[in-house]
C-alpha cells in the first residue's frame, strides 16, 4: 500500500486545528500572555500557544454570524485543552488551562457583546482521559461525512483512516455504556449527535475490514460493553489490571497472543 502523505490525508478536523495553529502574532502589540501574573512560570512552555490563542480570539472581531462563532469557539476550547494536556506535566494541567481561560476572558472583554455571549471558555469537571475522548467524539462529528467518501478517492490514506475509525469505535462502545447510565456528566452535549453519526455510518467500518485483517485487528465481544477493536498481540497482564480495577469499560479485555504462535485468538465474553 502506498504510504500516505500527511497533508493529503488530513481529516476535516485536522485542517481546522492546523488553521488555528498557523496564525501569527501581528506586530509588537501588547499581549496578555507576556505577563507572569496571567501565565505562571509552570506554564511557560505554552507561551507561544498562548499568543496563537489570543490571536485566534481576536479574529472574532471579524465574525458576525453567531453560529459561525460558536463552532469556532468549540474548536478553540478543545484545541486549548489538547495543547495543555500534551505540553505540560499532568500535575500542572488544570492550573495552565485555568490560566489560559483567564487570558481568554480578558481578550473576550475587548469583543462585541454578541460575540462574548457566543464564545465562553469551558472546563468540564471530568478526567484528562475523558477530555481527550470528548475531543475525539467532537472531531468525528466533523469528519464523518468526509470519511464516507474518502475511502473511494484516497486509497493511500486508508490505513490511517481505519486506525482512526478503530479508535472511534472503542470510544463509542465505552460511552454507550456510560451515557446510558446515571453518570451523565461524563457525556458531552454532542453525545447524541456522535452516537447517531457513528451508528448511521456502518459503511465506514465495513470499508476497513481488509485493513483490520492486515493489521491483525479484530472485534472482541464484551458481554456488558459491546465490542472492542483490538490488536491481536495486546498484553494479557493489562487485561487483568483493568478487570480488577474497572475504570475504563472500553479496555476491559485485551487478548493475548497464543504461547505457541499460530492463529489469532480472543475471548468471546468477559471472564467471570
NORMO-V522145 format. One record per helix or strand. SS is the DSSP state (~ for helix, > for strand). FROM is the first residue (numbers start at 1). TO is the last residue. If there is no record, write none. Layout:
SS/FROM/TO ; SS/FROM/TO
This chain:
~/12/21 ; ~/32/34 ; ~/41/62 ; ~/66/85 ; ~/90/108 ; ~/113/116 ; ~/128/153 ; ~/155/178 ; ~/184/186 ; ~/191/199 ; ~/202/206 ; ~/209/215 ; >/217/222 ; >/226/231 ; ~/236/244 ; ~/249/251
